């Protein structure tokens, strides 16, 4: 599967891989199957491979990414069917 944006390849790979892990916010928007939520990385725990995100007044633990504390990130949440 190829995802094109402005005539350039934004992401390529198996459909399941692209749906499970969009390369960036633009790809997620093009797929149209995610709710995109702005958040901030509040802490990292590399030993447990997790990060803590702050979303408005909610806090959640997620798998770690290669980011830094205080970075702004976007969470992609797929609706439950």
Order of alpha helices (4+ residues) and beta strands (2+ residues): beta-beta-alpha-alpha-beta-beta-beta-beta
